[in-house]
Amino acid sequence: MATSLLVENGVILTMDGDRRIIDGGHVLVEDGRIAAIGVGDFPEQTHAERIDASGMVVMPGLIDTHAHAGHMLTKGLGSETEDWMSVTGRIYAQATDPEFWAAEAALSAAERIRCGTTTAALLFGGGPDIMRSEAPDAAEAHLDAIAAMGVREVLALGPNRPGHNHVYRQYAPDSCRDVTIAPNQQLDVAAQLVDAWAGRDDRLRVVFSLPVFDANELEDEAVYSIARRTRDLARERGMLLVQDGHRDGSIAVNDARLGLFDDRSLLAHCIDLTDADRAVLKRTGAKVAHNPSALMSVYGRCPAPELMEDGVTVSLGTDAAAPDRSFDMFRNMFQAHRYHARHFGDDAVLPPLRLLEMATIEGARALSMEHEIGSLEVGKRADFLLINMRQPHLWPPHDPVQRLARFANGADVDTTVVGGRVLMRGRHLIGHDIDAILARAERAFRLAMQRAGLA
């Protein structure tokens, strides 16, 4: 990795406080951070590696605030959603080993690099009921693979829903055994991983997750106890607490019963919210990950524009990568606009700049990382993209904000840089063989299918 990098001649979309757009500007990177940004040529002598960004927009890396580890290798399984959920749960609990999670992580990171997602927040497993946290080895394998790929990630681990026996199959070279795990044991593992990865790699962070409980569930002492313990562990360590699936009054219920939320709470989906839910979000500073392409956005509506008017931080998530969606954040920007424009019958809802904010600086704010990433400013981490704008679907050369939010897609990303390290240039991964990544993932997929009796 070059210790310094100079990007020149691009249209720089800063997403800073003034939302400056610099035509024909430069960005200087030193030791992984932005050292200078401005108009025209860099005015001093430098030995930095140079990248000519002529015909390109230089913009902050995209931030996906809700996705799932594992899903890259369960796409297309099952004829409908319930089938997919059943098959995926079976695979995660009964058919995977650390190599599955490492191979899937490398594949996931490759897709993110190629579509410009430099930071993602992932739940480790199939949502709140099948978290692969019975032991640390699977998560360690995932994190090691992500570290090797070079992207930035927030990985959320925690307990399954109490009240059920959760059986996981663990594989050795010539044998396997089934273990039954309790939620408190899973929470012990999550805390162990949070502590082990604190400060190990500035691109990777392990945080806590917790299932979403309704009012009846919270009357159960076991449920209440695990929720309270997760809340306390997250707050003691100053870590995010991530939840997947809030809807229909659940935010207000959890606030009243547990005081669960603060400004380090990240709540995914948030559909069909009540007035009391919205009031809690506004009062506590909890953040929202809106997933317009997710199935929950079919079942109900996230009032993202209204929440933003309330002053709530609303970011974009893909809920990727299965059963039917990708990590392409440009696709989600477009879908978010149509989703809410159709609801209001008003094309002016969520204008292009707002969509780009949701995918960059608001995503950083949702992850409590706005002082480090999300915009191009001196002192911040050098996470940015070069978007090739000299293409028919991005022409004519007018208003880069509208062209990006309305017409761009992940395949338009020419160059991806994370922490000053070039991960892709000219659509080619640097230091990684995409064919080898695909072959490794295929081997892991076929073995898991065989173990699950699905071959």
N, C-alpha and C positions, 0 to 999 in steps of 0.2 A: 504494500500500500504506500502510495506517495505521501510524504509528510506535508506536502503543499500542492494545491491544485488551483488553477485559474481558469474560470469559465468566462469566455468573452463573446461579444457580438450578439447576445440573445435578447429577447424581450423578457424582462425579469418581472414576474408576478410575485411580489414580496409577501402579500397577505399580512403585512405589518399593521400597526395601529392606524396608519393613514391609508392603508390599502394601495400603496404606491405601485405603479407600473412603470418600469424604466425601459425605454426603447433603446437598444444598442448598448446595454450595460455590461458590467462585469461582476463576478463574485469570486473572491479570493478565499481559499480554505487553507488553514494551517492547523495541524494537529487535531484534525477531526471537527473543528469548529469554524464558523464563518468569521474571517478576520477583517474583511472589507467588502463593501457592496456599493456600487455607484454607477454614474453615467459615463459612457465612453470607455476608452482604454484605461487600464490600471496605470496610475501615473508614475509608478516607481519600477526600478529594475527588480526582477524576481527570477528565481530558478524553478518556479513551480511548473509542474506538468500542465500544459495548456490544452483546453478543449474549446474548439470553435463551435459556438452555438448559433451560427447564422441560420436563419429560417426556423428557429426553434423558440419555444417558450421555456424559460427556466422557472420552475415553480416548486413549492414545498412538496415533500413526499406525502402521499395520501395516507390517511389514518383510518383504519377499519376498527370500530370500537366493539364489534360483537361478531364472533365466529366460533368455530369448534375444531379442536384437534381431533383427528381421526376420520373426519368426514370426507377427506379427499379420496379415501379408498372404500367408501360405501355409496358412491354416486351410482344411480341407475339400478339399485337393488330394490326389488319389490314393485308391484304393479301400481300401488297407490300409497298414500302417506302412512296408513296404519301398518301395511306390510313392511314398508321401509323401516319404521320405528322398531318393529319386532325383530327384523333381520339384523339391524344395526346393533341393537342391544345384545343380541345373541353373539354377534361377532366380538364386540368390545369385551364382554365379560368372559367368554368361553374360548376364544380362538386367537387371541393376540399375545405377542411376547414383546420384549423391548425392541427387537429389530423391526417389527411392524410399526411401532410408534416412531422410530427413527427414520425409516424409509418414507413413511407418510409425511413426516415433518419436512424432510428435504424436498419432497414433491410440492407440498404446500408452499414452502418458501420460494421455490422456483416460480410458481405461478404468481405469487405476490410480487416478486422482483420484476417479472415480465409485464405486469399490468400496473406497476408504479405504486404499490402499497408498501411503504417502507416501515410502517408500524401497524401491528394488529393486536387486538385483545382476544384471546381464545379461552373458552372453557375446555378443560382437559377431559374430553369424552362426550358422550351423547346427551349432554344437557344435565339437569339436576338429578336424574334418577340413575344414571349409569356413569358415575365419575370413576375414572381409573386411578383411584387414590388408595388402594389397599396396601400398596408398598411403593417405595420411591423409585424403583428401577425403571419403570415405563416412562415416567416424567423426566427422569435424568437423561434417558436415551433421547427423548424428544428435544430437550433443551440443548443437549450437546450437538444434535444435528442442526438445530436452528442457529446456534452459535457459529458453526462451521459455514453456514450459508451467508451469514452476515446481516440478516434483517433484524429489525427491532421488534420485540414481542413482550406482551404482558400475558402471562399464563395463569389462569385462575383455577385453583383446586379447592375441594372441600368435600363435605359428606354427601352421601345419598340421602334420600328421604327416609326418616326413621319409620319403624313399624313393619319392615319387611326383612327377610333374610336375603342378603346379597351374596351370592356365591361366585367367586372368581376362580378361573383355572390358571394355574401358574405352570409354565413349561420349563423343563430342563432338557439337555440334549437328547436324552433317551427315555424321558418319562414326563409325567405331568401329575399334578395333584390339585384338588379343589380346596379352597379355603373360604370360610364364611367370615364376612367382615361386618363390624358394627360401625355406625356413623362416628362415634367418638374416636375409634381407631383411625378412621380416615382423616379426621380432623387433626389427630396427632401427626400423621404423615404429612398433611398439608403444612402444618406449622414447621415441621422439620425442614421441608423444602423451601419455605419462605425464608427461614433463617440461613439455610445453606447457600442460597443464591443471592442474598443481600450483599451487594458490593462485589460479587464475583465477576460480573460482566456488565458494563454500563448499558448494553443494548437489551439486556434481559432482566425481567422482574417477575417474581412469583407472588401472587396475591391470593386472597381467599374468595371462595364462592359459597353460595348457600341457596338451597331450593326456595322457591316462593311458596309460602304457606298461607292457607286461608284461615278464616276466623275459627272454624271448627277444629282444624288441625292444631292451632295454637293453644287450644284448651287442653291438649294432651301434654302431660308433663315432660315426656321424652322429647317431643318436638320443641317445646318451649326451651328446654335446657340446651339442646344442641344449637338452636338459633342464638340464644343469649351467649353461649360460649364462643361461637363463631364471631359474633359482633365484638365481643371483648378482645379476642385475639387480634382482630383486624385493627382495632383502635389502639391497643397497646403497642403495636408495631408501626402505626401510621400508614397502613396499607389499604388499598382499595378493597371494598367488598362488592362483589359482582353477583347479580341475580338475573335470571333468565325467565321472563314470562309474566311480568306484572300486568294485571288487568282488573277491571270491574270492582274497584274498591280495595284491592289487596294492599296498596301502598298505605292508605289510611289505617287499615286494620293493623298492619305490622308496626306502624308508627305508634299507634295508641297502646298496643300490647307490649312492645319491646323498645320503643324509642330507637328503632333500628338504623335510621338514616342520618347521614351528615354529608359534608361536601366531598367525602371520599367514597360515596355510594354510587355505583354505576348500574342502572336498571334498564334491562333490555326489553324492547317491544312496547310496553306501556300502552296497551290498546283499551279503548272504551273506558277511559278514566272518569271517575266521578269528580265533582267539584271539590270534595274533601281530599281526593288524591292529589289534585293539582295544587291545592293549598299547602299540602305537606311538601311537595317538590319545591315550591317557591320559598317556604319557610326554612327548610333544612339545607338547601343548596345541593341536594342530590341531583345527579346527572342522568340523562336519558340517552340510550343508544337506539335510534330509530332505524328499523330494518324494512324498507318499503318493498323489497322483493321476497320477504319471508312469508311462510304460510300464515303466521299469526296476523299479518297485515291483510290477509284475505278474510280471516274470521272476524276481525274487528279493525278499528282505525286508531292509530296513534295521532293525537292532536298536535303534531309537531309545530305548525305555525302558531297556534294559540299558546303553546307552552313557551315558545321563544318570546312572544309578546309579554308573557308573565315574567320574563327575565331568567327562565330556566335554560341551562345549557343543554342543547340537543345536538347530538352528533349523528353520524351515519355509520351503520354497520351492514355487512352483507349477509350475516347468518350463514356464511358459507362453510363447507363447500357442497353440501348435499341437503336434500335429495335432488334439487333442481336449480342450483344457482352457482355463480362463480365468485371469485374475489375481485372482479372488475368494479371498482368504485365509480368509474364514469357511468357505467350502466345503472348503478344505484342512484346517482345524481339525477339522471334523466327520469328514472322511474319515480323518484320522490316528487319531482315536479309534476308529472302527469297525475300521480296519485292524489295530490292535494288540489291541483287545479281542477280536476274532475269533480272532487267533492264540493268545492266552492263555486264551480262554474266560472272560474276566473283565472285566466292565463298569467296574470300578474303575481299570483301567489308563488312564493319561493323563487325570486328572480335569480339569474345566474350567479351573481356574486355571493348571495346567501348560500347557495348550494355548494360552492367552492369553500366557503367558510366552514360549513358543516363537515366537509371531508378533510379539512386541514386544521386550522387553528381551533375550531370548536371540538374537534376530535382530540386534540392535545389537551384542551381544557377538561374534557370528560375524563381523561386518564391522569389528571393532575400533573401534566407534563408541559403546560403551556410556556413555562420559562425555559424549556430546553428545545422543543420542536414545534412544528405547526406553522411556522413562518420563517422567512429569510431575513434575519437580522443579525447584526454583529454580536458575537458571543454565543449564539445558539449552535446546537449541533448541526453539522452540515449534512442534512437529509434533504435531498432534492432530486428533481426529475428534469430531463430535457425531453420536451414533447415535439415531435416532428410535425410542424404545421404546414409544410409544403406538400399537401395532399389534396386531391379533389374534394373530399368531403369536409375539409377544413379551410376551404378557399371561398371567397377572396380574403386577403389579409386585412381584416377589419375587426376590431373589438375582440381581443383574445379571450376575454372572460366569457363572452357568449359562445364563442366557438368551442371552448373547452367544455363548458357545462351542457351545451346542447348537442354537440356533434362528435366530440372525441370519444374514443374507446381505449381500452387497455393496450391494444396492439399499436397505438400511436406513440407509446413510450419508447424513445430511442435509448435513453441512458438513465440508469438508476444509481444513486449515490446514497450511502448510509454512513454517517459518521466520517465523512470524507473518503470513504473507500468506494471505488467504482465497482459495483456489482454486475452491471450490464452496460455494454457500449455497443451501439449499432445493432441492437436487438440480440446480441450474443452475450451469454453469461460469461463472466470473467472468473477463471479458476475452477469452473465446474463444467462437467460434461452432461448436457441435458439427456443424451441417450442413456448414459449410465444411471442417472437419476430415475428415468422412466423404467429401465430394466429392473433396478432394485425394487421399485414400488410394485412392479408386476409380480415379482417373486413373492413379496410379502403378501400381496393380495391373494394370489392363488393358494398359498399355504393356509391363510386364514379361512378362505372359502372351503378348503378341504377339511380343516379342523372343525368347522361349523356344520359340516355335512351338507354344504350347498354347492359343491363342485359339479 
